[in-house]
Amino acid sequence: MNSYRYRPKPSFQAYGTKLQRRALLAAVVVLLAAILAVGSLYLNASRQAIRMAEQLKSRANSNLVDAIGQVSRMAGGVQSNSSIKLGQIRQHIYAMDQINAISIATRGEGGRIVPQEALQALFSVLERYEVAVQTATGNTLELRTLLLTHLMSLQELMDDSIR
């Protein structure tokens, strides 16, 4: 017995019929195409979500800057147009609140742009300011300064969160 006898090397044997192999190949190709399509859709959706979050932050910041500008232009005392200016400031703060609500609705609590406490503080100061303007009593200069301080603090907070 010769131990060095020629033995054929094992080779790949085709399993199944030719039709079964083609069907398997087609299924693999379709599966790969589906994986690529889903991956592409996922990447596109995540890019859109990032763009939307940036756009919402930008619009909230724009309203904040406008509110700061309105408060800065207000005089210390009560004037005939004080109620109108307070209404415009309230509109900007309300817009920030609504943008914040949209961001939370789309991205969950992690999408919060403006802290709820900051919005509550701003609305509280605005209400006190409006009462002081309507009754022509109270120190409107102090309330204006407090409102401006809250807005500037919020701007610093939002600038830090953007970075």
FIVO-640643 format. One line per field, with one value per residue (C-alpha): chain; residue in three letters; residue number from 1; x, y, z. Coordinates in Angstrom, 1 decimal. Example, Ala and Ser with C-alpha at 12.3 -4.5 7.8 and 13.67 -1.06 7.14 Angstrom:
% FIVO-640643
mol c(A / A) .
type c(ALA / SER) .
seq c(1 / 2) .
px c(12.3 / 13.7) .
py c(-4.5 / -1.1) .
pz c(7.8 / 7.1) .
***
This chain:
% FIVO-640643
mol c(A / A / A / A / A / A / A / A / A / A / A / A / A / A / A / A / A / A / A / A / A / A / A / A / A / A / A / A / A / A / A / A / A / A / A / A / A / A / A / A / A / A / A / A / A / A / A / A / A / A / A / A / A / A / A / A / A / A / A / A / A / A / A / A / A / A / A / A / A / A / A / A / A / A / A / A / A / A / A / A / A / A / A / A / A / A / A / A / A / A / A / A / A / A / A / A / A / A / A / A / A / A / A / A / A / A / A / A / A / A / A / A / A / A / A / A / A / A / A / A / A / A / A / A / A / A / A / A / A / A / A / A / A / A / A / A / A / A / A / A / A / A / A / A / A / A / A / A / A / A / A / A / A / A / A / A / A / A / A / A / A / A / A) .
type c(MET / ASN / SER / TYR / ARG / TYR / ARG / PRO / LYS / PRO / SER / PHE / GLN / ALA / TYR / GLY / THR / LYS / LEU / GLN / ARG / ARG / ALA / LEU / LEU / ALA / ALA / VAL / VAL / VAL / LEU / LEU / ALA / ALA / ILE / LEU / ALA / VAL / GLY / SER / LEU / TYR / LEU / ASN / ALA / SER / ARG / GLN / ALA / ILE / ARG / MET / ALA / GLU / GLN / LEU / LYS / SER / ARG / ALA / ASN / SER / ASN / LEU / VAL / ASP / ALA / ILE / GLY / GLN / VAL / SER / ARG / MET / ALA / GLY / GLY / VAL / GLN / SER / ASN / SER / SER / ILE / LYS / LEU / GLY / GLN / ILE / ARG / GLN / HIS / ILE / TYR / ALA / MET / ASP / GLN / ILE / ASN / ALA / ILE / SER / ILE / ALA / THR / ARG / GLY / GLU / GLY / GLY / ARG / ILE / VAL / PRO / GLN / GLU / ALA / LEU / GLN / ALA / LEU / PHE / SER / VAL / LEU / GLU / ARG / TYR / GLU / VAL / ALA / VAL / GLN / THR / ALA / THR / GLY / ASN / THR / LEU / GLU / LEU / ARG / THR / LEU / LEU / LEU / THR / HIS / LEU / MET / SER / LEU / GLN / GLU / LEU / MET / ASP / ASP / SER / ILE / ARG) .
seq c(1 / 2 / 3 / 4 / 5 / 6 / 7 / 8 / 9 / 10 / 11 / 12 / 13 / 14 / 15 / 16 / 17 / 18 / 19 / 20 / 21 / 22 / 23 / 24 / 25 / 26 / 27 / 28 / 29 / 30 / 31 / 32 / 33 / 34 / 35 / 36 / 37 / 38 / 39 / 40 / 41 / 42 / 43 / 44 / 45 / 46 / 47 / 48 / 49 / 50 / 51 / 52 / 53 / 54 / 55 / 56 / 57 / 58 / 59 / 60 / 61 / 62 / 63 / 64 / 65 / 66 / 67 / 68 / 69 / 70 / 71 / 72 / 73 / 74 / 75 / 76 / 77 / 78 / 79 / 80 / 81 / 82 / 83 / 84 / 85 / 86 / 87 / 88 / 89 / 90 / 91 / 92 / 93 / 94 / 95 / 96 / 97 / 98 / 99 / 100 / 101 / 102 / 103 / 104 / 105 / 106 / 107 / 108 / 109 / 110 / 111 / 112 / 113 / 114 / 115 / 116 / 117 / 118 / 119 / 120 / 121 / 122 / 123 / 124 / 125 / 126 / 127 / 128 / 129 / 130 / 131 / 132 / 133 / 134 / 135 / 136 / 137 / 138 / 139 / 140 / 141 / 142 / 143 / 144 / 145 / 146 / 147 / 148 / 149 / 150 / 151 / 152 / 153 / 154 / 155 / 156 / 157 / 158 / 159 / 160 / 161 / 162 / 163) .
px c(0.0 / 1.3 / 0.5 / 1.5 / -1.2 / -2.9 / -6.0 / -8.1 / -8.3 / -11.7 / -13.5 / -16.6 / -19.5 / -22.5 / -25.5 / -29.0 / -30.0 / -29.0 / -32.3 / -32.0 / -28.5 / -29.8 / -32.7 / -30.4 / -28.1 / -31.0 / -32.3 / -28.8 / -28.6 / -32.1 / -31.3 / -28.1 / -29.9 / -32.6 / -29.9 / -28.3 / -31.6 / -32.6 / -29.2 / -29.4 / -32.9 / -31.8 / -28.8 / -31.0 / -33.6 / -30.9 / -29.4 / -32.9 / -33.5 / -30.2 / -31.1 / -34.5 / -33.0 / -30.5 / -33.3 / -35.4 / -32.5 / -31.8 / -35.3 / -35.6 / -32.3 / -33.6 / -36.7 / -34.6 / -32.4 / -35.5 / -36.9 / -33.7 / -33.7 / -37.3 / -36.5 / -33.3 / -35.3 / -37.9 / -37.7 / -37.5 / -40.8 / -44.3 / -45.0 / -48.0 / -46.5 / -45.3 / -48.2 / -47.5 / -43.8 / -44.6 / -47.0 / -44.2 / -41.8 / -44.5 / -44.9 / -41.2 / -41.1 / -44.3 / -42.7 / -39.7 / -42.1 / -43.9 / -40.6 / -39.5 / -42.8 / -42.3 / -38.8 / -39.9 / -42.8 / -40.4 / -37.4 / -38.6 / -37.5 / -33.9 / -35.0 / -35.7 / -34.1 / -35.2 / -35.6 / -39.1 / -38.0 / -36.6 / -39.8 / -41.9 / -39.6 / -39.9 / -43.7 / -43.9 / -41.8 / -43.8 / -47.1 / -45.7 / -44.4 / -47.8 / -49.6 / -47.1 / -47.7 / -51.5 / -51.8 / -48.9 / -47.5 / -44.4 / -40.9 / -40.9 / -37.2 / -36.5 / -38.8 / -37.2 / -33.8 / -35.0 / -36.5 / -33.4 / -31.2 / -33.4 / -33.2 / -29.4 / -29.0 / -31.1 / -29.0 / -25.8 / -27.4 / -28.5 / -25.1 / -23.4 / -25.8 / -25.1 / -21.4) .
py c(0.0 / 3.1 / 6.0 / 8.5 / 7.6 / 10.4 / 11.7 / 14.4 / 17.6 / 18.4 / 20.9 / 22.9 / 20.9 / 22.7 / 22.0 / 22.1 / 22.5 / 25.3 / 27.0 / 26.9 / 28.4 / 31.3 / 31.8 / 32.0 / 34.4 / 36.6 / 36.6 / 37.6 / 40.4 / 41.7 / 41.5 / 43.5 / 46.1 / 46.4 / 46.9 / 49.6 / 51.4 / 51.3 / 52.5 / 55.4 / 56.3 / 56.2 / 58.5 / 60.9 / 61.0 / 61.6 / 64.5 / 66.0 / 65.7 / 67.4 / 70.2 / 70.6 / 70.9 / 73.5 / 75.4 / 75.4 / 76.5 / 79.3 / 80.5 / 80.4 / 82.4 / 84.9 / 85.5 / 85.9 / 88.5 / 90.4 / 90.3 / 91.6 / 94.4 / 95.4 / 95.5 / 97.5 / 100.1 / 100.5 / 103.6 / 103.3 / 104.9 / 104.3 / 105.7 / 105.6 / 102.8 / 100.7 / 98.2 / 97.8 / 97.1 / 94.7 / 92.9 / 92.6 / 91.2 / 88.7 / 87.6 / 86.8 / 84.9 / 83.1 / 82.2 / 80.7 / 78.7 / 77.3 / 76.5 / 74.8 / 72.8 / 71.7 / 70.6 / 68.6 / 67.0 / 65.9 / 64.9 / 64.2 / 65.9 / 65.8 / 68.3 / 71.1 / 74.3 / 76.7 / 75.5 / 75.7 / 77.6 / 80.3 / 80.7 / 80.8 / 83.4 / 85.6 / 85.3 / 86.1 / 89.3 / 90.3 / 89.9 / 92.1 / 94.6 / 94.8 / 95.3 / 98.1 / 99.7 / 99.5 / 100.9 / 103.3 / 102.2 / 100.4 / 100.6 / 99.8 / 100.5 / 97.7 / 95.3 / 96.3 / 95.6 / 92.3 / 91.3 / 92.2 / 90.3 / 87.2 / 87.5 / 88.0 / 85.0 / 82.9 / 84.0 / 82.9 / 79.6 / 79.1 / 80.1 / 77.6 / 74.8 / 75.6 / 75.1) .
pz c(0.0 / -1.2 / 1.1 / -1.6 / -3.9 / -5.9 / -4.2 / -5.8 / -3.8 / -2.4 / -4.5 / -4.2 / -5.1 / -6.4 / -4.2 / -5.6 / -9.1 / -11.4 / -10.9 / -7.1 / -7.2 / -9.4 / -7.1 / -4.1 / -5.9 / -6.9 / -3.3 / -2.0 / -4.6 / -3.7 / 0.0 / -0.5 / -2.6 / 0.1 / 2.8 / 0.7 / 0.1 / 3.8 / 4.8 / 2.3 / 3.5 / 7.1 / 6.4 / 4.5 / 7.4 / 10.0 / 7.9 / 7.6 / 11.4 / 12.0 / 9.6 / 11.2 / 14.7 / 13.5 / 11.8 / 14.9 / 17.1 / 14.6 / 14.6 / 18.4 / 18.6 / 16.0 / 18.1 / 21.2 / 19.5 / 18.4 / 21.9 / 23.3 / 20.7 / 21.6 / 25.3 / 24.7 / 22.8 / 25.5 / 27.7 / 31.5 / 32.1 / 30.9 / 27.4 / 25.1 / 23.1 / 26.0 / 25.7 / 22.0 / 22.6 / 25.4 / 23.0 / 20.4 / 23.1 / 24.2 / 20.5 / 20.3 / 23.6 / 22.6 / 19.2 / 21.1 / 23.2 / 20.2 / 18.4 / 21.6 / 21.7 / 18.0 / 18.8 / 21.8 / 19.8 / 17.0 / 19.0 / 22.5 / 25.7 / 24.4 / 21.7 / 24.2 / 23.0 / 25.7 / 29.3 / 30.6 / 33.7 / 31.5 / 29.6 / 32.8 / 34.3 / 31.1 / 31.0 / 34.8 / 34.4 / 31.3 / 33.2 / 36.1 / 33.5 / 31.8 / 35.1 / 36.0 / 32.6 / 32.7 / 36.2 / 35.7 / 39.0 / 40.0 / 38.9 / 35.2 / 34.9 / 37.4 / 35.5 / 32.2 / 33.6 / 35.0 / 31.7 / 29.8 / 32.3 / 31.8 / 28.0 / 28.0 / 30.4 / 28.0 / 25.1 / 26.8 / 27.7 / 24.1 / 22.7 / 25.0 / 23.9 / 20.2 / 20.6) .
***
